[in-house]
């Protein structure tokens, strides 16, 4: 199903960006351009061709691994996406990792004592995490921790403008600085990571807490756990049984959450001027850069397919019975 899915994504994206009402020709030509200049630019971009022919040309280029060039920056889209993907993956790895590390244990503990004080507080915090707009949370963090308290650096990228970034190894300034033993760069990268990572962790932890709690409650009410309790097994053993039987749906949900948070992460990147793939795609959408938008959406589709594939493999490893169907 991967191939028809990607073809469908390419086609839908291709059509949507062209009926969205944004005309890149006007941006490229400028307010003083003549009608002849408009016609020439439209012809250079291939926009004078019928839509079906434009799609066939673009589809042929994609098959060859060519996502075209950005109409506004004249840079290869594939090169921009590759560079910025490493930047976004760093933020996604730390943010989702911290959110899962907090959300799963909290959700499990809340499920073991339903309607208790801890469970009630947890549900309130989870509800707040659902309700707070992502961009507002990022702005409030900058206002409090940078402007009022002065504990954090300004939201102006991944490293201080006064510090030279380390040489590229993994794409993470923090890890590359540690590998290079460039402690100044590593420390600057760490301080710039804290606020956007916390913002993404809060946004991701809220649904993970809620879903983990729901999954664990369902497992606790199952015949397996009731029989284990009737046998007089220790609480520690019961918790291990609940966690083992909850692992598969929790992992599946976290995988789905990762793919959904990629779009949310674009707002965080925009607020903190992170310069990653999300900010690149958001700028391309706002400015009507059709080629960049198509490459961005196609990359997100490939990323989602890859995440679901990894989740399926992990589930097959930890739960061999899932392969019997």
Long-range contacts (C-beta under 8 A, 24 or more apart in sequence): 2-305, 5-301, 5-305, 6-298, 6-301, 6-302, 6-305, 7-59, 9-297, 9-298, 9-301, 10-58, 10-59, 10-62, 10-294, 10-298, 11-55, 13-293, 13-294, 13-297, 13-298, 14-54, 14-55, 14-58, 14-294, 15-51, 15-55, 17-288, 17-290, 17-293, 17-294, 18-51, 18-290, 20-288, 22-287, 22-288, 23-288, 24-71, 24-72, 24-287, 24-288, 24-289, 24-290, 27-72, 27-287, 27-288, 28-71, 28-72, 45-71, 58-294, 62-298, 67-291, 67-294, 67-295, 67-298, 68-291, 68-294, 68-295, 69-291, 70-284, 70-289, 70-291, 70-292, 71-289, 71-290, 71-291, 71-292, 72-287, 72-289, 72-292, 73-289, 77-291, 77-292, 77-294, 77-295, 78-295, 80-280, 80-292, 80-295, 81-277, 81-280, 81-295, 81-296, 81-299, 84-275, 84-276, 84-277, 84-279, 84-280, 85-276, 85-277, 85-299, 86-170, 86-171, 86-172, 87-158, 87-171, 87-274, 87-275, 87-276, 87-277, 88-262, 88-265, 88-269, 88-274, 88-276, 88-277, 88-278, 89-171, 90-171, 90-172, 90-173, 90-174, 90-193, 91-193, 91-196, 91-197, 91-200, 91-265, 91-268, 91-269, 91-274, 91-276, 92-200, 92-258, 92-261, 92-262, 92-265, 94-193, 94-197, 94-200, 94-201, 95-196, 95-197, 95-199, 95-200, 95-201, 95-203, 95-204, 95-261, 95-265, 96-200, 96-201, 96-204, 96-254, 96-257, 96-258, 96-261, 98-197, 98-198, 98-201, 98-205, 99-200, 99-201, 99-202, 99-203, 99-204, 99-205, 99-208, 100-204, 100-205, 100-208, 100-254, 102-201, 102-205, 102-209, 103-204, 103-205, 103-206, 103-207, 103-208, 103-209, 103-212, 104-208, 104-212, 104-250, 106-205, 106-209, 106-212, 107-208, 107-209, 107-210, 107-211, 107-212, 107-213, 107-215, 107-216, 108-212, 108-213, 108-216, 108-239, 108-242, 108-243, 108-246, 110-209, 110-213, 111-212, 111-213, 111-214, 111-215, 111-216, 111-217, 111-220, 111-242, 112-216, 112-220, 112-239, 112-242, 114-217, 119-213, 122-209, 122-213, 123-210, 123-213, 125-206, 125-209, 126-205, 126-206, 126-207, 126-209, 126-210, 127-206, 128-206, 129-202, 129-203, 129-205, 129-206, 129-207, 129-209, 130-206, 130-207, 130-210, 132-202, 134-199, 134-203, 134-264, 134-267, 134-268, 135-267, 135-268, 135-270, 135-271, 137-199, 137-202, 137-203, 138-195, 138-196, 138-199, 138-267, 138-268, 138-271, 138-272, 139-271, 141-195, 141-198, 141-199, 142-195, 142-271, 142-272, 145-195, 146-195, 152-191, 152-194, 152-195, 153-188, 153-191, 153-192, 155-195, 155-196, 155-271, 155-272, 155-273, 156-273, 157-192, 157-272, 157-273, 157-274, 157-275, 158-189, 158-192, 158-193, 158-274, 158-275, 159-185, 159-188, 159-189, 159-192, 160-188, 160-192, 163-188, 192-272, 195-272, 196-268, 196-269, 196-271, 196-272, 196-274, 199-268, 199-271, 199-272, 200-261, 200-264, 200-265, 200-268, 203-261, 203-264, 203-268, 204-257, 204-261, 207-253, 207-257, 208-253, 208-254, 208-257, 211-250, 211-253, 212-246, 212-250, 212-253, 215-246, 215-249, 215-250, 215-253, 216-242, 216-243, 216-246, 219-245, 219-246, 247-318, 247-319, 248-315, 248-318, 248-319, 248-322, 251-311, 251-314, 251-315, 251-318, 252-311, 252-315, 255-307, 255-308, 255-310, 255-311, 258-307, 259-300, 259-303, 259-304, 259-307, 259-308, 262-300, 262-303, 262-304, 263-300
